[in-house]
Amino acid sequence: MRIAVAGGTGVVGRHIMNVARDRGHEAIPLTRSNGIDLVTGSGLPEWLDGVDSVIDVSNRSTLKTDESVAFFTAVTHNLLAAERKAGVHHHVALSIVGADAAPDGYYAGKLAQEGLVEAADVPWTIQRSTQFHEFAAMMFDQAKAGPVHLAPRARTQPIAAREVAEHMVAVAVAAPTGRAVDLAGPQEESLVEMVRAYARAKGHRGWIPAVSLPGSMGRAQRSGALLPHSDAHRGRQTFTEWLASLA
């Protein structure tokens, strides 16, 4: 099968490329290095010729609602329009478990993306996942007050990016199902403890205070609204095992 991957060099995308190729599929990264601009749609048509499925794991990390909505709306619109013209049989989009519980900031963009996909005439599957183990590293790098690293309070059930990739490829080669069963990690974790454990593994010995993020996002994180329901598919690798694999 010929599979195109939007965001094919990202945290999940690079794993999707490897998994797809390991399973005997032709995997095509829809990237700037191939002359493609997902936001404008430039270069897309020629790269989708003969493609069976498109997996969209493109991403822009932002807490600003306008930026998130603008990015995911533009990319999704351009992908779907190009897929329609190319005769692509399946559009697979990666979204986030519990997005409805925090419909602003970054999550507002994911909800806008879901709405466009659901209204499209290209057969589709939306796969929601919890945050990845790598989320702790991202928080350590980005959540700071001057030189002090911060750890946001959140209940989360992180999953290995590699396992998300394996699942996404399996979804892409199967028939479209609409809203798929959610995907989550094997157990609940504290984001505060995840960030602190990651910092220790990297040799950081400084104080990392816990903080509560404001707004609906912070409330949803602390309340457990972003945790999966009991029927979610569960990954295998725990955060502790992932962290050990980095050594």
KANOR-V897253 format. One record per pair of residues at least 24 apart in sequence whose ideal C-beta (glycine too) atoms are under 10 Angstrom apart, sorted by sequence separation. I is the first residue (numbers start at 1). J is the second residue. If there is no record, write none. Layout:
i;j
I;J
I;J
//
This chain:
i;j
1;25
2;26
3;27
4;28
5;29
6;30
7;31
9;33
26;50
30;54
56;80
93;117
132;156
134;158
135;159
159;183
1;26
2;27
3;28
4;29
5;30
6;31
8;33
26;51
30;55
54;79
92;117
93;118
131;156
133;158
159;184
160;185
1;27
2;28
4;30
5;31
8;34
26;52
28;54
30;56
54;80
91;117
130;156
131;157
132;158
133;159
134;160
135;161
158;184
159;185
160;186
25;52
31;58
56;83
93;120
130;157
131;158
132;159
133;160
134;161
157;184
158;185
159;186
25;53
27;55
30;58
54;82
100;128
130;158
131;159
132;160
133;161
156;184
157;185
158;186
54;83
91;120
99;128
129;158
130;159
132;161
133;162
156;185
157;186
158;187
6;36
53;83
97;127
98;128
129;159
132;162
133;163
157;187
158;188
191;221
7;38
39;70
48;79
51;82
91;122
92;123
93;124
94;125
95;126
97;128
132;163
157;188
158;189
191;222
4;36
6;38
39;71
51;83
54;86
90;122
91;123
92;124
93;125
94;126
95;127
96;128
97;129
98;130
129;161
132;164
156;188
157;189
20;53
38;71
41;74
76;109
89;122
90;123
91;124
92;125
93;126
94;127
95;128
96;129
97;130
155;188
156;189
158;191
39;73
40;74
41;75
44;78
48;82
54;88
72;106
75;109
79;113
88;122
89;123
90;124
91;125
92;126
93;127
94;128
95;129
96;130
97;131
129;163
130;164
155;189
156;190
20;55
39;74
40;75
44;79
47;82
48;83
51;86
52;87
53;88
54;89
55;90
56;91
57;92
58;93
59;94
69;104
71;106
77;112
87;122
88;123
90;125
91;126
92;127
93;128
94;129
96;131
129;164
154;189
155;190
156;191
38;74
39;75
41;77
42;78
45;81
46;82
48;84
49;85
50;86
51;87
52;88
53;89
54;90
55;91
56;92
57;93
58;94
68;104
69;105
72;108
73;109
76;112
77;113
80;116
84;120
86;122
154;190
155;191
158;194
188;224
37;74
38;75
41;78
44;81
45;82
48;85
49;86
50;87
51;88
52;89
53;90
54;91
55;92
56;93
57;94
68;105
69;106
72;109
76;113
79;116
80;117
83;120
84;121
127;164
153;190
154;191
6;44
17;55
37;75
38;76
39;77
40;78
41;79
44;82
45;83
48;86
49;87
50;88
51;89
52;90
53;91
54;92
55;93
56;94
65;103
67;105
68;106
71;109
72;110
75;113
76;114
79;117
83;121
84;122
129;167
153;191
154;192
156;194
16;55
39;78
43;82
44;83
47;86
48;87
49;88
51;90
53;92
54;93
55;94
56;95
65;104
67;106
68;107
69;108
70;109
72;111
73;112
76;115
77;116
80;119
81;120
83;122
129;168
151;190
152;191
153;192
188;227
4;44
38;78
41;81
45;85
46;86
48;88
64;104
65;105
68;108
69;109
72;112
73;113
76;116
80;120
82;122
83;123
127;167
151;191
152;192
154;194
188;228
16;57
37;78
38;79
41;82
44;85
45;86
63;104
64;105
65;106
67;108
68;109
69;110
71;112
72;113
75;116
76;117
79;120
80;121
81;122
83;124
127;168
151;192
154;195
198;239
202;243
13;55
15;57
36;78
44;86
63;105
64;106
65;107
66;108
67;109
68;110
69;111
70;112
71;113
72;114
73;115
80;122
150;192
151;193
197;239
201;243
4;47
12;55
13;56
14;57
62;105
63;106
65;108
66;109
68;111
69;112
72;115
73;116
77;120
79;122
125;168
127;170
151;194
152;195
184;227
185;228
197;240
200;243
201;244
4;48
13;57
38;82
62;106
63;107
64;108
65;109
68;112
69;113
72;116
76;120
80;124
127;171
151;195
184;228
198;242
202;246
4;49
12;57
13;58
30;75
61;106
64;109
68;113
126;171
127;172
150;195
151;196
182;227
183;228
184;229
194;239
198;243
201;246
2;48
4;50
11;57
13;59
36;82
60;106
125;171
149;195
182;228
193;239
194;240
197;243
201;247
2;49
4;51
8;55
10;57
12;59
59;106
62;109
65;112
125;172
149;196
151;198
181;228
182;229
185;232
187;234
2;50
3;51
4;52
5;53
6;54
7;55
10;58
11;59
143;191
151;199
181;229
184;232
186;234
187;235
191;239
194;242
198;246
2;51
3;52
4;53
5;54
6;55
7;56
8;57
10;59
30;79
60;109
125;174
149;198
182;231
183;232
184;233
185;234
186;235
189;238
190;239
194;243
1;51
2;52
3;53
4;54
5;55
6;56
7;57
8;58
59;109
125;175
126;176
127;177
149;199
181;231
182;232
183;233
184;234
185;235
186;236
189;239
1;52
2;53
3;54
4;55
5;56
6;57
7;58
59;110
125;176
126;177
128;179
129;180
181;232
182;233
183;234
184;235
185;236
186;237
187;238
189;240
1;53
3;55
4;56
5;57
6;58
7;59
30;82
123;175
124;176
125;177
126;178
127;179
128;180
130;182
133;185
139;191
143;195
181;233
182;234
183;235
185;237
186;238
187;239
5;58
6;59
7;60
123;176
124;177
125;178
126;179
127;180
128;181
129;182
130;183
131;184
132;185
136;189
139;192
180;233
185;238
186;239
187;240
122;176
123;177
124;178
125;179
126;180
127;181
128;182
129;183
130;184
131;185
135;189
140;194
185;239
58;113
123;178
124;179
125;180
127;182
128;183
129;184
130;185
136;191
139;194
140;195
149;204
186;241
127;183
128;184
129;185
133;189
135;191
136;192
139;195
140;196
154;210
56;113
136;193
137;194
138;195
140;197
141;198
149;206
151;208
153;210
185;242
98;156
130;188
131;189
136;194
137;195
140;198
148;206
149;207
150;208
151;209
152;210
153;211
154;212
97;156
130;189
135;194
136;195
139;198
140;199
147;206
148;207
149;208
150;209
151;210
152;211
153;212
154;213
97;157
118;178
131;191
135;195
136;196
138;198
139;199
148;208
149;209
150;210
151;211
152;212
153;213
56;117
117;178
118;179
133;194
136;197
137;198
148;209
150;211
152;213
97;159
117;179
136;198
137;199
140;202
131;194
135;198
136;199
150;213
154;217
134;198
137;201
140;204
145;209
154;218
114;179
133;198
136;201
137;202
143;208
152;217
153;218
155;220
156;221
145;211
152;218
154;220
155;221
167;233
154;221
155;222
157;224
7;75
54;122
56;124
140;208
143;211
153;221
154;222
155;223
156;224
167;235
6;75
139;208
152;221
153;222
154;223
155;224
157;226
159;228
166;235
6;76
53;123
54;124
55;125
56;126
57;127
94;164
143;213
152;222
154;224
155;225
156;226
157;227
163;233
94;165
155;226
156;227
157;228
163;234
164;235
6;78
53;125
55;127
57;129
154;226
155;227
163;235
6;79
94;167
154;227
159;232
162;235
163;236
94;168
159;233
161;235
163;237
4;79
93;168
157;232
159;234
160;235
162;237
16;92
92;168
159;235
160;236
161;237
61;138
92;169
94;171
157;234
158;235
159;236
160;237
4;82
16;94
157;235
159;237
160;238
4;83
63;142
92;171
158;237
159;238
160;239
92;172
158;238
159;239
162;242
13;94
61;142
90;171
91;172
92;173
158;239
160;241
161;242
4;86
12;94
90;172
92;174
157;239
160;242
89;172
90;173
156;239
159;242
162;245
4;88
90;174
92;176
95;179
98;182
158;242
6;91
90;175
91;176
92;177
95;180
97;182
160;245
2;88
6;92
89;175
90;176
96;182
97;183
3;90
5;92
6;93
7;94
89;176
90;177
95;182
97;184
1;89
6;94
92;180
1;90
3;92
94;183
131;221
131;226
130;226
130;227
130;228
129;228
128;228
130;232
133;235
129;232
132;235
136;239
57;161
128;232
129;233
133;237
135;239
130;235
133;238
127;233
129;235
133;239
136;242
137;243
57;164
132;239
133;240
136;243
57;165
105;213
108;216
133;241
134;242
107;216
108;217
133;242
137;246
55;165
105;215
107;217
132;242
133;243
57;168
102;213
104;215
105;216
106;217
56;168
104;216
105;217
133;245
55;168
102;215
103;216
104;217
105;218
107;220
133;246
55;169
102;216
103;217
53;168
101;216
102;217
53;169
55;171
101;217
102;218
104;220
12;129
15;132
55;172
102;219
103;220
53;171
54;172
101;219
102;220
53;172
101;220
102;221
107;226
12;132
52;172
53;173
100;220
101;221
11;132
52;173
53;174
99;220
102;223
11;133
12;134
98;220
101;223
11;134
53;176
98;221
101;224
102;225
11;135
101;225
102;226
98;223
100;225
101;226
11;137
98;224
101;227
11;138
98;225
99;226
97;225
98;226
97;226
98;227
96;226
97;227
98;228
97;228
98;229
97;229
97;232
27;169
19;162
23;166
18;162
19;163
22;166
25;169
15;160
16;161
19;164
20;165
27;172
15;161
16;162
19;165
20;166
23;169
14;161
15;162
18;165
19;166
22;169
23;170
25;172
12;160
13;161
14;162
15;163
16;164
17;165
18;166
19;167
20;168
21;169
25;173
12;161
15;164
16;165
19;168
20;169
11;161
12;162
15;165
16;166
19;169
23;173
63;213
10;161
12;163
14;165
15;166
16;167
18;169
19;170
12;164
13;165
16;168
17;169
20;172
63;215
11;164
12;165
15;168
16;169
20;173
11;165
15;169
63;217
13;168
12;168
16;172
5;165
5;168
5;169
3;168
3;169
5;172
1;169
4;172
3;172
3;173
1;172
1;173
//
